[in-house]
Amino acid sequence: MIEFSNSCGVDFFLQIAYCVLAPVRSPELQPQTFYRTVPNEKYQYAGIVRLLLHFQWTWVGIVASDDENGETFMQTLVPMLSQHGVCTAFSEKLPSLSQGLDNFSFLERVRAKSSFLMASEVNILVLCAEPQTITVVKWMQYFFSLAEDIAEKSTGTVWILTAQWAFSSETMQRYYDIQVFDGALSFAIHTEKVQGFKEFLQTLNPNSPHGDGFLQAFWQQAFNCLFSASNESNENTKTCTGHESLESLPGHIFEMTMTGQSYSIYNAVYAIAHTLHQMHSSRLKRRMMAGRDGLDPPKLQPWKLHSFLRSISFNNSAGDIVSFDEKGELAGGFDIINWVTFPNQTFSRVKVGKIVPQDSQNVDFSMDEEAITWHRAFNQCWNSYITHLIFSDVDYCFQCEDDQFPNKDRDQCIFKRQHFLSYAEPLGFVLASLALVFSLVTALILGVFSRNGDTPIVKANNRDLTYTLLTSLLLCFLCSLLFIGQPHPVSCSLRQAAFGIIFSIAVSCVLAKTIMVVLAFMATKPGSRMRKWVGKSLTNSVLLACCSIQTSICAAWLCTAPPFPDVDMNSLLEEIIVECNEGSVAMFYSVLGYLGFLAMVSFTMAFLAKRLPDSFNEAKFITFSMLVFCSVWLSFVPSYLSTKGKQMVAVEVFCILASSAGLLGCIFPPKLYIILLRPDLNSKDHLILRSK
């Protein structure tokens, strides 16, 4: 990271990141002075998909470290593969090196993973190739080779590696066999040959007084030696002379060619140099135009570099154009490298393809298959082997139909079960039983009131409205049965409309009763003109007006966008949700909203009239019944929206039963008590006495 800080001490930095695939920050967190000389990582993901599709490899394994970076890699890549028809055989997370190699549990986890990953029948492995992940893979290879029960075999695996890795970064693993990655394909930041770079490396001298202090530390690590002035002492380690040749180092320790990261540093330094030159030239031009001779010693203000760096564009010595896009990222792509390894721990990197961004989402992909050298396990017969891999993938990996799901081993498609609230399952059976029991109880109450219809208590509580209310409650309990069982066109069309209309009748009856209670009390006052309003005509008008509105809403619903049977293939993995599509969600909630409006009006009127004399005691009971009704349906909406499938249906059935039972239980038990157990109180004289 190259940084310029504000000389005034303010927290201001102009930053140019040259590290491989620096993390991309969200736009709101991305500072305007942050630049990168590496391409955006999203083009690498697109390149992986294009590479797999090019070779028709549709059965792959994904490997990453068990940390935040690995999680991001999998969450990004796996959905992209699925969208393009590439099946993921497994997504394996490797233990993180943060646990330490001396930790027994870590080594045991690595050993357990090795038997699975190294012996996997999957031939194509995509590896998020951060250095620590590569280290774990090599430990896995080591444990795999020690297993006595596994015959020595060449895995014949094609590794697809991300740009975070290069052999030269693994100086601590010089004695590990690198041939496990023979024939691997990796992505790398685009590079070109820079003239004079090799000669520059040959001039490096760790003993130079003007040399980089880092050079001696690298020299000791690379050549496994110590300088005489070093504080470390080891009798078995040779002394560094400083004349050792970098060209003698194996390629996986140090490469004499410019790697992607070196090329990014090279471009970053030259970008700053060109920016400073342009800034200096601009100041000189302004001073000359102002007629001032000479220049004061320049005072570098880092924030002034931003506008120049944003628009910088130049050709470097390798001929590449260096410029930044609107996000401050290098407008460049990736190379595709084929790694060829040899038994003497040397290797050759061959550029076999490239990815060039076309726009914010798409890339231009090119590949030279003839230049690829594949894994030695293919025994120089790669053409037939790749044909076998292709046809094996095509035959073995295919997308299950919408009504199927893959089994645990992902080698067979199983038909999904139908998912709906059935009478045969316990939940459906219990709800249906409750509906029938409540219906029977309601019918018995209706019978009791009919037999005692001429008694004072039935007459005083408006006999006709009572019969209508009990009949509507009976139908409310029975209409819940329309929601249980497999949906079909008739049940889907009828159930919500029947529920809405029948419930509006029940609530309208309660509202009419409330109005009649208030008017009856007012009519008892001397000289009141309310007596002419008390009667069947008023109750019938209220009932007809309220119900006709709900009926109109339901009729409009059925005529414009009626409910219909539908299936949901995606919400559940192993089941198909068979459901009734409501057709119009707005109409459904209009029905519920109108019921809520009637309930709130009835509750408000009953609450205000609850202190009327006991002879008109229905006001208190109506208040409690509406309180229960409103509480049930207010809790229904969030519960309904948070469930799927048969649970959603069960929630609505429960609310229908609970609210209907609330009306039945709050209004009628006191009257039944007098009719059945205290007939002595069921007299006109007693009612007149209580009203005084």
C-alpha positions in Angstrom: 0.0 0.0 0.0 1.5 3.3 -1.1 0.1 6.1 1.2 0.5 9.9 1.3 -0.6 11.5 4.5 -1.7 15.1 5.1 1.2 17.2 6.4 -1.1 19.1 8.6 -1.8 16.1 10.7 -5.4 15.6 9.4 -6.4 12.0 8.9 -6.2 12.1 5.1 -4.5 9.5 2.9 -4.2 9.0 -0.8 -3.8 5.3 -1.1 -2.8 3.0 -4.0 -3.2 -0.7 -3.2 -1.0 -3.0 -5.2 -1.7 -6.2 -3.2 -3.4 -9.0 -5.0 -7.2 -8.5 -5.1 -7.4 -6.0 -2.2 -10.8 -6.3 -0.5 -13.5 -4.3 -2.2 -15.3 -2.0 0.1 -18.9 -1.0 -0.3 -19.5 2.4 -2.1 -20.5 4.2 1.0 -17.3 3.1 2.8 -14.9 3.4 -0.1 -12.8 6.5 0.3 -12.6 8.8 -2.7 -8.8 8.7 -2.4 -8.4 4.9 -2.6 -7.0 3.4 -5.8 -6.0 -0.1 -6.8 -3.6 -1.3 -9.5 -5.3 -4.6 -9.6 -8.6 -5.5 -11.4 -11.9 -6.0 -9.7 -12.3 -9.5 -8.2 -15.8 -9.9 -9.7 -14.1 -10.4 -13.1 -12.2 -13.4 -11.7 -15.5 -15.0 -10.6 -16.9 -14.5 -14.1 -13.7 -16.0 -15.5 -14.0 -19.1 -13.4 -17.5 -19.7 -14.7 -16.4 -19.1 -18.3 -13.5 -21.5 -17.9 -15.7 -24.3 -16.6 -18.3 -23.8 -19.3 -15.5 -23.7 -22.0 -14.4 -27.3 -21.1 -18.0 -28.3 -20.2 -17.0 -29.2 -16.7 -20.3 -29.2 -14.9 -19.5 -31.3 -11.8 -17.0 -29.5 -9.6 -15.9 -29.2 -6.0 -15.3 -25.9 -4.2 -12.5 -25.6 -1.6 -11.8 -22.5 0.6 -10.5 -21.7 4.1 -12.9 -21.7 7.0 -12.8 -18.0 7.6 -14.5 -14.8 6.4 -12.6 -14.8 3.0 -13.6 -18.4 2.3 -17.2 -17.7 3.2 -17.3 -14.7 0.9 -15.8 -16.8 -1.9 -18.4 -19.6 -1.6 -21.3 -17.2 -1.2 -20.3 -15.4 -4.4 -19.2 -18.3 -6.6 -21.7 -21.1 -5.8 -24.8 -19.2 -6.9 -23.1 -18.0 -10.1 -22.2 -21.7 -10.9 -25.8 -22.8 -10.3 -27.2 -20.0 -12.6 -25.0 -21.3 -15.4 -25.8 -25.0 -15.0 -22.6 -26.0 -13.1 -23.3 -28.4 -10.3 -21.4 -28.2 -7.1 -20.5 -31.6 -5.8 -19.3 -30.2 -2.5 -18.3 -27.0 -0.9 -15.5 -27.8 1.6 -14.0 -25.5 4.1 -10.5 -26.2 5.3 -9.3 -25.5 8.8 -7.8 -22.0 9.4 -4.1 -21.7 10.1 -4.9 -19.3 12.9 -5.3 -22.4 15.1 -1.6 -23.1 14.7 0.2 -26.1 13.2 1.2 -27.3 16.7 -2.4 -27.7 17.7 -3.4 -31.4 17.7 -7.0 -30.7 17.0 -6.0 -28.7 13.9 -3.8 -31.5 12.6 -6.5 -34.0 13.3 -9.1 -32.0 11.3 -6.6 -31.7 8.4 -6.0 -35.4 8.5 -9.8 -36.1 8.4 -10.3 -33.7 5.5 -7.4 -35.3 3.5 -9.1 -38.7 3.3 -12.2 -37.0 1.9 -10.8 -34.4 -0.4 -7.7 -36.2 -1.8 -9.7 -39.4 -2.5 -12.7 -37.6 -4.0 -14.0 -38.8 -7.3 -14.6 -35.2 -8.4 -11.9 -34.4 -11.0 -12.3 -30.6 -11.0 -11.6 -28.6 -7.9 -11.9 -24.9 -7.6 -9.6 -23.6 -4.9 -9.6 -20.2 -3.3 -5.8 -20.2 -3.3 -4.8 -17.9 -0.5 -1.3 -18.9 0.8 -2.7 -20.4 4.1 -5.2 -22.5 2.1 -2.4 -23.9 -0.1 -0.4 -24.7 3.1 -3.4 -26.7 4.4 -3.8 -28.5 1.1 -0.2 -29.6 1.2 -0.6 -30.9 4.7 -3.6 -32.8 3.5 -1.5 -34.3 0.7 1.2 -35.3 3.3 -1.4 -37.0 5.5 -2.9 -38.7 2.5 0.4 -40.1 1.4 1.0 -41.6 4.9 -2.3 -43.5 5.0 -1.5 -47.2 4.8 -5.0 -48.3 3.8 -5.0 -46.1 0.7 -3.0 -47.2 -2.2 -0.6 -44.7 -3.7 -2.3 -43.2 -6.7 -2.2 -40.1 -8.7 -5.4 -38.1 -8.2 -5.6 -36.8 -11.7 -7.3 -33.7 -10.4 -7.5 -30.5 -12.4 -7.0 -27.6 -9.9 -8.5 -24.2 -10.8 -6.7 -21.7 -8.6 -7.5 -18.1 -7.9 -5.1 -15.2 -8.4 -4.3 -14.9 -4.7 -1.6 -17.6 -5.0 1.7 -18.2 -6.7 4.4 -20.8 -6.2 7.0 -18.1 -5.3 5.0 -17.1 -2.2 5.7 -20.4 -0.5 9.3 -20.0 0.7 8.6 -21.8 3.9 7.6 -25.0 2.0 10.6 -25.6 -0.1 10.7 -29.3 0.5 7.0 -30.0 -0.1 6.1 -31.8 -3.3 4.6 -29.3 -5.7 3.6 -31.8 -8.3 0.2 -32.1 -6.8 -0.5 -29.0 -8.7 0.9 -30.2 -12.0 -1.3 -29.1 -14.9 -3.2 -26.7 -12.7 -4.9 -23.7 -14.2 -4.8 -20.5 -12.3 -5.8 -16.9 -12.7 -3.2 -14.2 -12.3 -3.1 -10.4 -12.6 -2.2 -9.6 -16.1 1.5 -9.0 -16.7 3.8 -8.2 -19.5 7.6 -8.7 -19.8 9.4 -5.6 -18.5 12.7 -5.0 -20.1 15.6 -4.8 -17.7 13.8 -6.4 -14.8 16.0 -9.5 -14.7 19.1 -7.5 -15.0 17.9 -5.3 -12.1 17.5 -8.5 -9.9 21.0 -9.6 -10.8 22.4 -6.4 -9.4 20.8 -6.8 -5.9 23.4 -7.0 -3.1 22.3 -7.6 0.5 25.6 -6.2 1.7 25.1 -2.9 0.0 24.9 -0.1 2.5 22.2 1.5 0.4 20.2 -1.6 0.0 16.8 -2.3 1.3 16.7 -3.5 4.9 14.2 -6.2 3.9 16.7 -7.7 1.5 18.9 -9.4 4.1 15.9 -11.0 5.8 14.7 -12.3 2.5 18.2 -13.5 1.6 18.5 -15.5 4.8 15.1 -17.2 4.3 15.6 -17.9 0.6 19.1 -19.3 0.8 18.7 -20.9 4.2 21.7 -19.1 5.6 22.6 -16.4 8.2 24.7 -13.3 7.9 27.5 -13.0 10.4 26.0 -9.9 11.9 22.7 -11.7 12.6 21.6 -12.1 16.2 20.4 -15.6 15.4 22.9 -18.4 15.8 22.6 -21.9 14.5 25.6 -24.2 14.1 23.9 -26.2 11.3 23.1 -23.1 9.2 25.7 -21.8 6.7 26.8 -18.2 6.5 25.4 -15.9 3.8 28.1 -14.4 1.6 25.8 -12.0 -0.3 27.1 -13.4 -3.6 24.6 -16.2 -3.8 22.7 -16.2 -7.2 19.0 -15.6 -7.2 18.9 -17.5 -10.5 19.9 -20.7 -8.6 16.8 -20.6 -6.5 13.9 -23.0 -7.5 11.0 -21.2 -9.1 8.7 -21.9 -6.2 11.0 -20.0 -3.9 11.8 -17.1 -6.2 11.0 -16.2 -9.8 13.2 -14.1 -12.0 10.2 -13.0 -14.0 7.8 -10.3 -13.0 4.8 -11.7 -11.1 1.4 -10.2 -11.0 2.0 -8.5 -7.6 5.4 -7.1 -8.8 3.7 -5.8 -11.9 1.1 -4.1 -9.8 3.8 -2.5 -7.6 5.5 -1.4 -10.8 2.4 0.2 -12.2 1.6 1.8 -8.8 5.0 3.5 -8.5 4.9 4.8 -12.1 1.3 6.0 -11.6 2.5 8.2 -8.7 5.5 9.3 -10.7 3.4 10.3 -13.7 0.9 12.1 -11.4 3.7 14.1 -9.7 5.1 15.0 -13.1 1.7 16.1 -14.4 1.1 18.1 -11.2 4.5 19.8 -11.4 3.9 20.6 -15.1 0.5 22.1 -14.3 2.0 24.4 -11.6 4.8 25.5 -13.9 2.3 26.4 -16.6 0.1 28.4 -14.3 3.1 30.4 -12.9 4.4 31.1 -16.4 0.9 32.3 -17.5 0.9 34.6 -14.4 4.2 36.1 -15.5 6.2 34.9 -12.5 9.8 33.7 -12.9 11.0 30.5 -11.3 9.3 28.3 -8.9 9.4 28.1 -5.1 10.4 24.8 -3.6 7.3 22.6 -4.1 5.3 21.8 -1.1 3.5 18.5 -1.7 -0.1 18.5 -0.5 -1.3 14.9 -0.9 -5.0 15.9 -1.4 -4.0 17.8 -4.5 -2.8 14.5 -6.1 -6.3 13.1 -6.2 -7.6 15.0 -9.2 -4.5 14.3 -11.2 -4.4 10.6 -10.3 -8.0 10.1 -11.1 -7.5 11.1 -14.7 -4.0 9.7 -15.2 -3.5 7.5 -18.3 -0.1 6.4 -19.7 1.7 3.6 -21.4 4.2 1.8 -19.2 7.5 0.4 -20.6 5.8 -2.9 -21.3 3.3 -1.2 -23.6 0.2 -1.6 -21.4 -2.1 1.3 -20.8 -2.4 2.2 -17.1 -5.5 4.1 -16.1 -8.2 4.0 -13.4 -11.9 3.7 -13.8 -14.6 5.7 -12.0 -14.1 3.4 -8.9 -10.4 4.0 -8.7 -9.6 0.5 -10.0 -7.2 -0.5 -12.7 -8.9 -1.0 -16.0 -7.4 -4.5 -16.6 -8.1 -8.2 -16.6 -6.6 -11.5 -15.7 -4.3 -14.0 -17.4 -4.9 -17.7 -17.2 -1.8 -19.6 -16.3 -1.0 -23.3 -16.8 1.5 -24.7 -14.2 3.8 -27.4 -15.3 5.8 -29.0 -12.5 8.8 -31.3 -12.6 10.3 -33.8 -10.1 13.2 -31.6 -9.2 10.8 -29.0 -7.7 11.1 -26.7 -10.7 8.1 -25.5 -12.7 7.1 -23.6 -15.8 4.3 -21.1 -16.0 2.6 -20.9 -19.4 0.1 -18.2 -20.3 -2.8 -20.1 -22.0 -5.7 -17.6 -21.9 -6.9 -14.3 -20.7 -10.0 -12.4 -19.4 -10.7 -8.9 -20.5 -13.5 -6.9 -18.9 -16.1 -5.7 -21.5 -18.5 -3.9 -19.1 -19.4 -3.9 -15.4 -20.7 -7.5 -15.6 -19.3 -9.3 -18.7 -15.8 -10.4 -19.7 -14.2 -11.5 -23.0 -12.7 -15.0 -22.5 -10.1 -16.6 -24.8 -8.3 -19.9 -24.4 -5.5 -21.7 -26.3 -6.1 -25.4 -25.5 -3.1 -26.6 -27.5 -0.8 -24.7 -25.2 -2.0 -26.6 -22.1 0.0 -29.4 -20.5 -2.3 -31.5 -18.3 -1.5 -33.5 -15.2 0.9 -36.4 -15.7 -1.9 -38.8 -14.6 -3.5 -38.4 -17.9 -0.6 -40.3 -19.5 -0.2 -38.0 -22.5 -3.7 -39.1 -23.7 -5.5 -36.1 -22.7 -7.8 -35.8 -25.6 -9.5 -39.1 -24.8 -9.4 -38.3 -21.1 -10.9 -34.9 -21.4 -13.6 -36.5 -23.6 -14.3 -39.0 -20.8 -14.5 -36.2 -18.3 -16.9 -34.2 -20.5 -19.2 -37.0 -21.1 -19.0 -38.2 -17.6 -20.0 -34.8 -16.4 -22.9 -34.5 -18.9 -24.2 -37.9 -18.0 -23.7 -37.6 -14.3 -24.5 -34.0 -13.6 -27.8 -32.6 -14.7 -30.3 -30.3 -13.1 -33.2 -32.0 -11.4 -36.7 -31.0 -12.6 -38.7 -28.5 -10.6 -40.7 -31.3 -9.0 -37.6 -33.2 -8.0 -34.7 -32.7 -5.6 -31.2 -34.4 -5.4 -30.6 -37.1 -2.8 -27.9 -36.9 -0.2 -25.2 -38.2 -2.5 -26.4 -35.9 -5.3 -26.4 -38.8 -7.8 -30.2 -39.2 -8.1 -33.3 -37.1 -8.4 -36.2 -37.8 -6.0 -39.8 -36.6 -6.6 -40.9 -34.0 -4.1 -43.9 -34.8 -1.9 -47.0 -32.6 -2.0 -47.3 -30.2 0.9 -50.8 -29.1 2.0 -52.9 -29.3 5.2 -54.4 -32.8 5.0 -57.2 -34.3 7.1 -55.0 -37.4 7.5 -52.2 -35.6 9.4 -52.5 -34.7 13.1 -52.7 -30.9 12.7 -55.4 -31.1 10.0 -57.3 -33.8 12.0 -57.3 -31.7 15.2 -58.5 -28.5 13.5 -61.2 -30.4 11.6 -62.3 -32.0 14.8 -62.5 -28.7 16.6 -64.5 -27.2 13.8 -67.1 -30.1 14.0 -67.2 -29.9 17.8 -67.8 -26.2 17.8 -70.4 -26.6 15.1 -72.2 -29.2 17.2 -72.1 -27.0 20.2 -73.5 -24.0 18.2 -76.3 -26.1 16.8 -77.2 -27.3 20.3 -77.3 -23.7 21.6 -79.5 -22.7 18.6 -81.8 -25.6 19.5 -82.0 -24.4 23.1 -82.8 -20.9 22.1 -85.4 -22.0 19.5 -87.2 -24.1 22.1 -87.2 -21.2 24.6 -87.9 -18.5 22.0 -91.0 -17.2 23.8 -89.2 -16.7 27.1 -88.5 -13.1 28.2 -84.7 -13.4 28.2 -84.6 -14.6 24.5 -87.1 -11.9 23.5 -85.2 -9.2 25.4 -82.0 -9.9 23.5 -83.6 -9.7 20.1 -84.7 -13.2 19.2 -84.3 -12.9 15.4 -80.8 -11.4 15.6 -79.8 -14.1 18.0 -80.9 -16.8 15.6 -79.1 -15.1 12.8 -75.9 -14.8 14.8 -76.0 -18.4 15.9 -76.6 -19.6 12.3 -73.7 -17.5 11.0 -71.4 -18.8 13.7 -72.4 -22.4 12.8 -71.5 -21.6 9.2 -68.2 -19.9 10.3 -67.1 -23.1 12.0 -68.1 -25.2 9.0 -66.4 -22.9 6.4 -63.0 -23.6 8.1 -63.3 -27.1 6.6 -62.9 -25.5 3.1 -59.3 -24.7 4.1 -58.3 -28.3 4.9 -57.5 -30.8 2.3 -55.9 -30.6 -1.2 -56.8 -27.3 -2.9 -58.9 -27.5 -6.0 -60.7 -24.8 -8.1 -64.0 -24.9 -6.2 -62.6 -24.8 -2.7 -60.1 -22.1 -3.6 -62.8 -19.9 -5.1 -65.3 -20.4 -2.2 -63.3 -20.5 0.9 -62.2 -16.8 1.3 -65.4 -15.4 -0.1 -67.5 -17.7 2.2 -65.3 -16.8 5.1 -65.6 -13.0 4.4 -69.4 -13.0 3.8 -70.3 -15.3 6.7 -68.1 -13.5 9.2 -69.5 -10.1 8.0 -73.0 -11.4 8.8 -71.8 -12.5 12.3 -70.1 -9.2 13.1 -73.0 -7.3 11.6 -75.4 -9.1 13.9 -73.2 -8.1 16.9 -73.2 -4.5 15.6 -77.0 -4.5 15.2 -77.4 -6.0 18.7 -75.2 -3.2 20.1 -77.2 -0.5 18.3 -80.5 -2.1 19.6 -79.2 -2.2 23.2 -78.3 1.5 23.0 -81.6 2.5 21.4 -83.7 0.4 23.7 -82.2 2.0 26.7 -82.8 5.5 25.3 -86.4 4.6 24.3 -87.2 3.8 28.0 -86.7 7.5 28.9 -90.0 9.5 29.2 -90.8 11.4 26.0 -88.1 9.8 24.0 -88.5 9.8 20.2 -86.3 6.7 19.9 -89.2 4.3 20.3 -90.1 4.6 16.6 -86.5 3.4 15.6 -86.6 0.3 17.8 -87.8 -2.7 15.8 -87.0 -5.3 13.2 -86.7 -2.8 10.4 -83.7 -1.1 11.9 -81.8 -4.3 12.6 -82.6 -5.7 9.2 -81.4 -2.5 7.6 -78.1 -2.5 9.5 -77.6 -6.2 8.8 -78.4 -5.8 5.1 -76.2 -2.7 4.6 -73.2 -4.1 6.3 -73.3 -7.5 4.6 -74.0 -6.0 1.1 -70.7 -4.1 1.2 -68.7 -7.2 2.0 -70.6 -9.2 -0.6 -69.8 -6.6 -3.2 -66.1 -6.8 -2.4 -66.1 -10.6 -2.7 -68.1 -10.5 -5.9 -65.6 -8.0 -7.4 -62.8 -10.2 -6.3 -64.3 -13.3 -7.9 -65.0 -11.5 -11.1 -61.7 -9.8 -11.6 -58.9 -12.0 -10.0 -60.4 -15.1 -8.3 -58.3 -17.4 -6.2 -57.0 -20.5 -8.0 -54.9 -23.6 -7.1 -51.2 -23.0 -7.5 -47.9 -24.8 -6.6 -44.7 -23.4 -5.1 -41.7 -25.4 -6.2 -38.9 -23.4 -4.5 -39.8 -22.5 -0.9 -39.2 -26.0 0.4 -36.4 -28.3 -0.7 -38.1 -31.7 -0.6 -41.8 -30.7 -1.0 -44.1 -29.0 -3.4 -46.4 -26.5 -1.7 -49.9 -27.0 -3.1 -51.8 -23.9 -2.2 -54.6 -21.5 -3.2 -53.2 -18.4 -4.9 -55.3 -15.6 -3.6 -55.4 -14.0 -7.1 -55.5 -10.5 -5.7 -53.7 -9.8 -2.4 -55.3 -6.3 -2.3 -58.8 -7.8 -2.4 -57.9 -10.4 0.3 -56.8 -7.7 2.7 -59.8 -5.5 1.7 -62.0 -8.3 3.0 -60.0 -8.6 6.2 -59.9 -4.8 6.6 -63.7 -4.4 6.3 -64.2 -7.1 8.9 -61.8 -5.3 11.2 -63.7 -2.0 10.6 -67.0 -3.6 11.6 -65.5 -5.2 14.6 -63.9 -1.9 15.8 -67.2 0.0 15.4 -69.1 -2.7 17.3 -66.4 -2.8 20.0 -66.5 1.0 20.4 -70.3 1.2 20.7 -70.5 -1.7 23.1 -67.7 -0.3 25.3 -69.5 3.0 25.6 -72.7 1.2 26.5 -71.3 -1.2 29.0 -72.7 0.6 32.0 -76.3 0.3 30.9 -78.7 -1.5 33.3 -78.3 -5.3 33.6 -81.6 -5.9 31.8 -79.8 -4.9 28.7 -76.7 -6.8 29.7 -75.6 -7.7 26.2 -73.3 -4.6 26.0 -70.8 -6.0 28.4 -70.7 -9.4 26.7 -70.4 -7.8 23.2 -67.5 -5.7 24.5 -65.6 -8.9 25.6 -66.5 -10.8 22.5 -65.2 -8.0 20.2 -62.1 -7.6 22.3 -61.3 -11.3 21.7 -62.2 -11.0 18.0 -60.0 -8.0 17.4 -57.1 -9.6 19.4 -57.2 -12.8 17.3 -57.2 -11.0 13.9 -54.6 -8.5 14.8 -52.2 -11.3 15.7 -53.3 -13.1 12.5 -51.6 -10.7 10.0 -47.9 -11.0 11.2 -48.4 -14.8 11.8 -49.9 -15.3 8.4 -47.1 -13.3 6.7 -44.3 -15.2 8.5 -45.4 -18.7 7.6 -45.5 -20.8 4.4 -47.5 -23.7 3.1 -49.8 -25.6 5.4 -48.6 -23.7 8.4 -50.1 -20.5 6.8 -53.4 -22.3 6.2 -53.4 -23.7 9.8 -52.9 -20.1 11.1 -56.0 -18.9 9.2 -58.1 -21.9 10.3 -57.1 -21.4 13.9 -58.0 -17.7 13.8 -61.5 -18.5 12.3 -62.1 -21.1 15.0 -60.8 -18.9 17.8 -62.7 -15.7 16.8 -65.9 -17.6 16.3 -65.5 -19.4 19.6 -64.8 -16.0 21.2 -68.1 -14.7 20.0 -70.0 -17.8 21.0 -68.4 -18.1 24.4 -68.7 -14.4 25.4 -72.3 -13.7 24.4 -74.3 -16.9 25.0 -73.2 -18.7 28.2 -74.9 -16.2 30.6 -78.2 -16.7 28.8 -77.8 -20.4 28.7 -77.2 -20.4 32.4 -80.5 -18.6 33.1 -82.5 -20.7 30.6 -81.2 -24.1 31.7 -80.2 -23.7 35.3 -82.1 -20.7 36.7 -85.5 -20.7 34.9 -86.9 -18.7 37.9 -84.9 -15.7 36.7 -86.3 -16.0 33.2 -89.3 -13.8 33.8 -90.5 -10.4 32.8 -90.8 -9.2 36.4 -87.2 -10.1 37.1 -86.0 -8.2 34.1 -88.0 -5.1 35.0 -86.7 -5.4 38.6 -83.1 -5.5 37.4 -83.6 -2.5 35.1 -84.6 -0.2 38.0 
